[in-house]
Amino acid sequence: MSTGLVSGEPPLDPSVTDDAPDRRRTVGPGSADAETGERVSVITARAAAAFEPVGRSVAGARSFVRESLQGWGFADLVDDAVVLTSELVTNAVVHAGTSAEVVCLRGDEGVRIEVADRYPERELPVRGLAPHPGGPDREGGRGLQLCAALADRWGVEYTATHKKVWFQLDLPDRPVGTRSAGPALPTESLPRAGARVRVAVAQVERGGTITAWNDDAAELFGYPAEQVTGKPLTDLAAWPHTPGTGTGIAEALRLSRWEGSYGIRDARGRVVPVYASHLRVRDAEGEPSTVCLLVRDHERAVLQTSPRQIPSEASTSEARSRDPFEAFIGSPAPDDLDSLLQRTVERARDMVDGDAAFLLLATDDETELEVRASTGLPSIRQRFARVPVEAGPGRYGSARMPAVHEDLTMVPGAVPLLNSTGMRSVVTVPLKVEGRLTGSLGVAAESPARYSNDDALRLQFAADRIALAVESARLGELERLRRGSLSFLVEASDLLAGTLDRDQTLALMAQMTVPRLATWCAVYTIAEQSSDPSLSYVLHEDEDLIDGIRSLLSKIPPPEPVVTPGAVVWTAPAEVAHEAALRTSMRSLGLAGGPIRKVTPGIGPTLATASAVGGETVVLPLVARNRVIGMLTLGQPADEHFRQEILELAEDLSRRAALALDNARLYSERTAISQSLQRSLLPPESPAIEGVEVEVIYRAAGEGNEVGGDFYDVFPIGEGAYGFAIGDVCGTGPNAAAVTGLARHALRLLAREGLNGPAVLERLNSAILDEGARSRFLTLLYGELRPQSEGGAELRLVCAGHPLPLRLRQDGTVTPAAEPQPLLGVLEDLELYEQTVFLDPGDVLLCVTDGVTERREGTRMLGDDGLCDVLTTCTGLTAGAVAARIMRAVERFAADAPSDDMAILAMRVPELRVD
């Protein structure tokens, strides 16, 4: 029976609509039981779920019913219940367009399932209760036909607010203990058990710890019960899950039923392969636990629920009389899609005695089929390869209908997957769910005319039974991939947003794609003033191959910049790899090889490099702000293809990476411009002054700032005279730096015109006021220094609102060296005066900005007194040592980074030498 039926009722006939709001009506076979409650004699369990009016709800309802019935131990009823639920939920959420409520009721006689929707006006016509005159292929009303055919009782109930369709499936009448039976076999054909068969029984509580351990378990593994009781079963496991599947033991213990193989390490440390059957139960108090039956793996026939393969001595009629689904599926389906598909193709090959088998799944848009599993074919080469379904070159012939090709040489290209494989005959059948093509299953043989229509029917019947399980597993895998993709993109966005360095951004792009999305990656970038891509970064999951791939790609013309979104296949690397491998092989055989086409002579990639880039290679554009700034190239090893989901994820990543790369470029350019302009505002190297030591330390506040509101300068004025200045503009950052540049250049120009200190500052004050709204007030200490031939130095100072300069004498006393005067940039008429100070040999003049004295730690501030205390400890130090000690004291005063610019200018007259 196919599960691909699509149900739908005919339009509502207004003449049969029940408008009475409070009246309940029940129609359908068994409706009398709806009032007596005899459908399920005793209700022992109930499960309910609601589903939104969207197409994916049908698959969710199927999963809900399947899990509920399997958990209750009603595996015999699962298939029919799932088919009927699928039809009824489709009627509600697709055809009626309302939400659906599904209720499963377990009783001692069977199970009742109710499907209710919120569309009571959509009454079922009476003719819907019987087969349509048009036959079973008619699209309308087949949901009720299925109920009539499969259910023991069913009916439809109407209320004022909803319509409910219910059906009941009774447990089959079977002799106690009989589940399945095999034919009588001669003794020599029976499975060999070796020694006495021991069945270990372990009971595991909710937390996974062992609560019971029988004698056979102690004999089989060597652990007495008292040694393992209270320990987790997983501690005894030698490997975590069944080989070839993704189900771990911890997960298996939480399932209602599970069978599979794993290893138990015995008391002597040896691994005992076992076959286990797990059944989850609950005690009288409702506490769940799992009963585990374990035998040696080669004795699995004792526990395995699937029928054994009928030996070759059994007649063909006996083999064909068995349930094709049971023979096809075998043991319970694996949880992961790849294992399910691989086992499916192997069973399909054995069912019709083929040499090879393959299974393709439809892509999301159902325009292509993607190879997902094969046996007897070069599966690595074909995995994730895609072929079109509909017309066109290389299409997959007859994908939507069963087909038998007696000789593929007569219809070349009918099954592109089998080209050049030596297969001659093939039978293919579609996988359909709810009328949609979800995949294709095929079995091929090397000899012609191997298969008939009977083989196609048998394979189609088996495909119909497995299609629902495959689609469910595919949707589950797709959901996991999408969730993983969202997490991946969120993490990638955070990483890319965390850096503005171009090289680091390139490295992050490659590291996020390898190995998650591709085996190797290359990033090409395009400069703003150029159209030629340049290779900027290469990464491979094997670091030893990176240099070889970079060398190969650097000598291949880069891919053409693509503007359209999406991945574009780039064949050049694979072609070069193939020709290089061919040339190397010919040389190893002593044959003369021709030159490698499309490759510059002398490349000579190694076979390892050729294999690394020999698979599918795709190029995704890096587009930011409507400009292609580069290309992201992803590659697979020899003969491998990309999945569509991976390409879509790579496309999303490329958009984010392109914007991050362009932001890094803009930041680098603006940082370079900013640093260049800032450096132009800094004074050149301080001149060497004979007889006076000069040292300057400058720190601008803010990351990336080299110039702020504080400034300094030391420059020659004339013969034997030098000007010096230290100032502080109101504020920090670029606006303050603009006034800094004005002040520094004006000071140099005015001082060299021969003006004295007060005149220089008065003219600078006028220049600042002329800036208008851009003007800022300025504190400034300006002075002229004249070293004396007999030792010492004369200083003429003007302190315009600036922290007073401090003079350190040789005896350790510290005194201010000037008096405060009005600051600049506030008043138009200033009356400034000049003060003269003499520095004796060994004296130090210290000038600082308020970023030093106002250094804070909570409510504490360094202040003028703190600065004086530090300066008193600097007796006998050079000017450089004095400035360094002051800066170190400021930095240690508080743990936080400075919030204000700081400048320190120290001048010292050395002591006279005595010869």
Secondary structure, DSSP 8 states (H G I E B T S, - for coil): --S----------GGG----TT--EEESTTHHHHHHT-SSSSEEEEEEEEE-SSTHHHHHHHHHHHHHHHHTT-GGGHHHHHHHHHHHHHIIIIII-S-EEEEEEEESSEEEEEEEES-TTS---GGGGS--TT-TT-STTHHHHHHHHH-SEEEEEE-SS-EEEEEEEE-----TT-S-------GGGS----S----EEEEEETTSBEEEE-HHHHHHHS--HHHHTTSBGGGGBSSSB-TTS--BHHHHTTSSEEEEEEEEE-TTS-EEEEEEEEEEEE-TT--EEEEEEEEEGGGGGGT--S-----TTS-HHHHHHS-HHHHHH-S---SSHHHHHHHHHHHHHHHTT-SEEEEEEE-TTSSEEEEEEEESS-HHHHTT-EEESSSSTT--TTTTS-EEES-TTTSTTSSGGGTTS---EEEEEEEEETTEEEEEEEEEESSTT---HHHHHHHHHHHHHHHHHHHHHHHHHHHHHHHHHHHHHHHHHHHHHT---HHHHHHHHHHHHTTTT-SEEEEEE--TT--S-EEEEEEESSGGGHHHHHHHHHTS-------SSS-EE--HHHHHHHHHHHHHHHHHTT------TTS-TT----HHHHHHTSS-EEEEEEEETTEEEEEEEEE-STT----HHHHHHHHHHHHHHHHHHHHHHHHHHHHHHHHHHHHHHS-------TT-EEEEEEE-SSTT-S--SEEEEEEEEETTEEEEEEEEESS-HHHHHHHHHHHHHHHHHHHTTT--HHHHHHHHHHHHHTTGGG---EEEEEEEEEE-TTS-EEEEEEEESS---EEE-TTS-EEE-S--B--BSS-SS-----EEEEE-TT-EEEEE-HHHHT-EETTEE-HHHHHHHHHHTTTT--HHHHHHHHHHHHHHH-SS--SS-EEEEEEE-------
